[in-house]
Amino acid sequence: MRIISICPSNTEIIDYLGLTSRLVGVDDFSDYPEEVRSLPRLGPDLSIDMDKLQALKPDLVFSSLSVPGMEKNIEELNRRNIPHITLNPQSFQDIADDILTVGKACGIEETAVRRQQTFLHTVEELMKLSKTVDHTPVLYWEWWPKPVFTPGKINWLTELSEMAGAKNCFRDVELASVQTDWEDVRKRDPDYICLAWVGVQQKRVNPAIVMKRQDWESMKAVQENRILILEEALYCRPSPLLLKGAVQLARKLHPAVYEGLDLHYVP
């Protein structure tokens, strides 16, 4: 079976199911696992080269509405009658459901059921541990600095925060993505500032920019140097890699609680 992924989170779900060898093409931003870097590149996820995609003669294409603007790719797939499945995960349960959806579509339903159960078991174990922490810090997640975008209640990072023994400071906003401003963040005065800019490599994010924001020097996260530069791929994509991100964050926040955790089934 020849499959194509035009979104990094889809590529990571496909890998979690052991189907990477069936991929014949991916979008430009798919970078995990390492093997996909050598596959034909079909362009940025919002500007897929459909002629090149069609020339690869896929049996099935996986797109995702978790990427705003993906709709035009889906319209073109429909117009060309190319078989495709569109995912749209916003929560860990959605990701678990998508693991099963992808597995069924690729003819490995039994494997998919096992992987789905493993995924959900890991989530459950992390949630259990989170109930044992002494202090639950409040986190500000920054997806983009100007204009400010941060995850709201209806997003996987609110769940991930809980799994790591913390709280998302914008969990009160009933949105997946919140556009706000620096003053709103300052007033909320989170315990930690988590910078995970979408599409920007970790090494290119400079924490010094936070110090230059008006009145942010009064925030406890800044005063106590609790600014975390996090790997975008582990926090900004709705895929099983979020489990790895959750464990890494949990060990930073509560090392005594999570350090001995042995999760061999984390990607």
C-alpha positions as CSV (number, residue, x, y, z in Angstrom):
1,M,0.0,0.0,0.0
2,R,1.4,3.4,-1.0
3,I,0.5,6.1,1.5
4,I,1.3,9.9,1.7
5,S,1.1,12.2,4.6
6,I,0.8,16.0,4.1
7,C,1.1,16.9,7.8
8,P,3.8,16.1,10.4
9,S,1.4,14.8,13.0
10,N,0.0,12.3,10.5
11,T,3.5,11.2,9.7
12,E,4.2,10.6,13.4
13,I,1.0,8.6,13.8
14,I,1.9,6.5,10.8
15,D,5.3,5.8,12.3
16,Y,3.7,4.9,15.7
17,L,1.8,2.2,13.9
18,G,5.0,0.9,12.2
19,L,3.9,2.0,8.7
20,T,6.7,4.3,7.8
21,S,8.0,1.9,5.1
22,R,4.7,2.4,3.3
23,L,5.2,6.1,3.0
24,V,6.0,7.3,-0.6
25,G,5.9,11.1,0.0
26,V,5.5,13.7,2.8
27,D,5.1,17.4,3.3
28,D,8.2,19.6,3.8
29,F,7.8,19.8,7.6
30,S,7.6,16.1,8.3
31,D,10.9,15.3,10.1
32,Y,10.2,12.4,12.3
33,P,11.3,9.6,12.2
34,E,14.6,10.2,10.5
35,E,13.8,7.9,7.6
36,V,11.1,10.3,6.2
37,R,13.7,12.9,5.5
38,S,14.8,11.0,2.4
39,L,11.3,10.7,1.0
40,P,10.0,12.9,-1.9
41,R,9.0,16.3,-0.5
42,L,5.7,17.6,-1.7
43,G,5.9,21.2,-0.4
44,P,4.8,23.0,2.7
45,D,1.7,21.6,4.4
46,L,-0.4,24.6,3.2
47,S,0.9,24.5,-0.4
48,I,1.2,20.9,-1.4
49,D,2.3,20.3,-5.0
50,M,-0.7,18.2,-6.1
51,D,0.7,17.3,-9.5
52,K,3.8,15.8,-7.7
53,L,1.6,14.1,-5.2
54,Q,-0.7,12.5,-7.9
55,A,2.4,11.4,-9.8
56,L,3.4,9.2,-6.8
57,K,0.1,7.2,-7.4
58,P,-0.9,7.0,-3.7
59,D,-3.5,4.5,-2.6
60,L,-4.3,6.8,0.3
61,V,-3.4,10.3,1.4
62,F,-3.7,11.5,5.1
63,S,-4.4,15.2,5.6
64,S,-5.3,17.1,8.8
65,L,-7.5,20.0,9.8
66,S,-5.3,20.5,12.9
67,V,-3.3,22.7,10.5
68,P,-5.4,25.9,9.8
69,G,-5.6,26.4,6.0
70,M,-5.4,22.7,5.1
71,E,-8.9,23.0,3.6
72,K,-7.6,24.0,0.1
73,N,-5.5,20.8,-0.1
74,I,-8.5,18.7,0.8
75,E,-10.6,20.5,-1.8
76,E,-8.0,19.6,-4.4
77,L,-7.8,16.0,-3.3
78,N,-11.6,15.8,-3.7
79,R,-11.4,17.5,-7.1
80,R,-8.9,15.0,-8.4
81,N,-10.7,12.0,-6.8
82,I,-7.5,11.0,-4.9
83,P,-8.5,8.7,-1.9
84,H,-7.8,10.5,1.3
85,I,-8.7,10.6,5.0
86,T,-8.7,13.9,7.0
87,L,-7.9,13.8,10.7
88,N,-8.6,16.7,13.1
89,P,-7.3,15.8,16.6
90,Q,-7.6,18.4,19.4
91,S,-7.3,16.0,22.4
92,F,-5.4,12.9,23.5
93,Q,-8.6,10.9,23.0
94,D,-8.8,12.3,19.4
95,I,-5.2,11.2,18.8
96,A,-6.0,7.7,20.2
97,D,-9.1,7.5,17.9
98,D,-6.9,8.6,14.9
99,I,-4.4,5.8,15.7
100,L,-7.2,3.3,15.2
101,T,-8.6,5.2,12.1
102,V,-5.2,5.1,10.4
103,G,-4.6,1.5,11.3
104,K,-7.9,0.3,10.0
105,A,-7.5,2.2,6.8
106,C,-4.1,0.6,6.2
107,G,-5.3,-2.9,7.0
108,I,-3.6,-3.4,10.4
109,E,-6.6,-3.0,12.8
110,E,-5.3,-5.5,15.4
111,T,-2.0,-3.7,15.6
112,A,-3.7,-0.4,15.8
113,V,-5.9,-1.5,18.7
114,R,-2.8,-2.6,20.6
115,R,-1.0,0.7,19.9
116,Q,-4.1,2.7,20.9
117,Q,-4.4,0.8,24.2
118,T,-0.7,1.4,24.9
119,F,-1.1,5.1,24.1
120,L,-4.1,5.5,26.4
121,H,-2.4,3.5,29.1
122,T,0.5,5.9,29.1
123,V,-1.8,8.9,29.4
124,E,-3.6,7.2,32.3
125,E,-0.3,6.5,34.1
126,L,0.9,10.1,33.7
127,M,-2.5,11.4,35.0
128,K,-2.2,9.1,38.0
129,L,1.3,10.4,38.9
130,S,0.1,14.0,38.4
131,K,-2.3,13.6,41.3
132,T,0.6,12.9,43.7
133,V,2.5,16.2,43.2
134,D,2.7,18.6,46.1
135,H,2.4,21.8,44.1
136,T,0.7,22.4,40.7
137,P,2.5,25.2,38.9
138,V,0.7,27.3,36.3
139,L,2.2,27.4,32.8
140,Y,1.9,29.9,30.1
141,W,2.4,28.3,26.7
142,E,3.5,30.5,23.8
143,W,2.9,29.2,20.3
144,W,3.7,32.6,18.7
145,P,4.9,35.9,20.2
146,K,3.4,38.6,18.1
147,P,0.5,38.4,17.8
148,V,0.4,36.2,20.9
149,F,-1.1,32.8,20.3
150,T,-1.5,30.3,23.2
151,P,-3.5,27.1,23.6
152,G,-6.9,27.4,25.4
153,K,-9.0,24.8,27.1
154,I,-9.9,22.8,24.0
155,N,-6.4,21.8,23.2
156,W,-4.0,18.9,23.9
157,L,-1.6,21.2,25.8
158,T,-4.1,21.7,28.5
159,E,-4.3,18.0,29.0
160,L,-0.5,17.6,28.7
161,S,0.0,20.3,31.4
162,E,-2.2,18.2,33.7
163,M,-0.3,15.0,32.9
164,A,2.9,16.8,33.9
165,G,1.4,18.0,37.2
166,A,0.7,21.5,36.1
167,K,-2.1,23.8,34.8
168,N,-2.4,25.8,31.6
169,C,-3.0,29.4,32.6
170,F,-5.5,29.9,29.7
171,R,-7.5,26.8,30.5
172,D,-10.5,29.1,31.3
173,V,-10.8,30.1,27.6
174,E,-13.1,27.8,25.7
175,L,-11.0,27.8,22.5
176,A,-8.3,25.6,21.0
177,S,-6.1,28.5,20.2
178,V,-6.3,31.9,21.9
179,Q,-5.1,35.2,20.4
180,T,-4.2,37.5,23.3
181,D,-1.5,40.1,24.2
182,W,1.5,40.4,26.5
183,E,-0.5,42.4,29.1
184,D,-3.1,39.6,29.5
185,V,-0.3,37.1,30.1
186,R,1.5,39.5,32.6
187,K,-1.7,39.8,34.6
188,R,-2.1,36.0,34.8
189,D,1.5,35.9,36.2
190,P,2.2,32.2,35.5
191,D,4.8,30.2,37.4
192,Y,6.5,29.1,34.2
193,I,6.8,30.5,30.7
194,C,7.0,27.7,28.1
195,L,8.2,28.9,24.7
196,A,7.4,26.5,21.9
197,W,7.0,28.5,18.7
198,V,5.3,26.7,15.9
199,G,7.7,25.9,13.0
200,V,10.7,27.4,14.8
201,Q,13.7,25.3,15.9
202,Q,14.4,25.2,19.6
203,K,17.9,26.7,19.1
204,R,16.5,29.7,17.3
205,V,14.3,30.8,20.3
206,N,16.0,33.4,22.4
207,P,14.6,33.7,26.0
208,A,16.1,37.2,26.2
209,I,13.2,38.5,24.1
210,V,10.9,37.9,27.1
211,M,12.9,40.3,29.2
212,K,12.2,43.1,26.8
213,R,8.4,42.9,27.0
214,Q,6.8,45.8,28.9
215,D,6.5,45.1,32.6
216,W,7.3,41.5,32.3
217,E,10.3,41.9,34.7
218,S,7.6,42.0,37.4
219,M,6.5,38.4,36.7
220,K,7.6,35.7,39.0
221,A,8.5,33.4,36.1
222,V,10.9,36.0,34.8
223,Q,12.3,37.0,38.3
224,E,12.9,33.3,39.1
225,N,14.2,32.5,35.6
226,R,11.5,29.9,35.0
227,I,11.5,30.3,31.2
228,L,11.6,27.0,29.3
229,I,12.6,26.7,25.7
230,L,10.8,23.6,24.5
231,E,11.1,21.5,21.4
232,E,8.3,22.5,19.1
233,A,7.9,19.0,17.7
234,L,7.1,17.5,21.1
235,Y,4.3,20.0,22.0
236,C,2.8,21.7,18.9
237,R,1.8,18.6,16.9
238,P,-1.2,16.4,17.9
239,S,0.6,13.0,17.6
240,P,2.0,10.3,19.9
241,L,5.2,12.3,20.3
242,L,3.2,14.5,22.8
243,L,3.8,11.6,25.3
244,K,7.6,12.2,25.0
245,G,7.0,15.9,25.5
246,A,4.8,15.3,28.6
247,V,7.4,13.1,30.2
248,Q,10.2,15.5,29.5
249,L,8.2,18.4,31.0
250,A,7.0,16.4,34.0
251,R,10.6,15.6,34.9
252,K,11.6,19.3,34.7
253,L,8.7,20.3,36.9
254,H,8.6,17.4,39.4
255,P,11.8,15.4,39.1
256,A,11.3,13.5,42.4
257,V,7.9,12.3,41.2
258,Y,8.6,11.5,37.6
259,E,12.3,10.8,37.3
260,G,12.0,7.1,38.0
261,L,9.2,6.6,35.6
262,D,9.9,3.8,33.1
263,L,7.8,4.2,30.1
264,H,9.4,2.1,27.4
265,Y,6.3,2.6,25.2
266,V,6.8,6.3,24.9
267,P,7.9,7.1,21.3
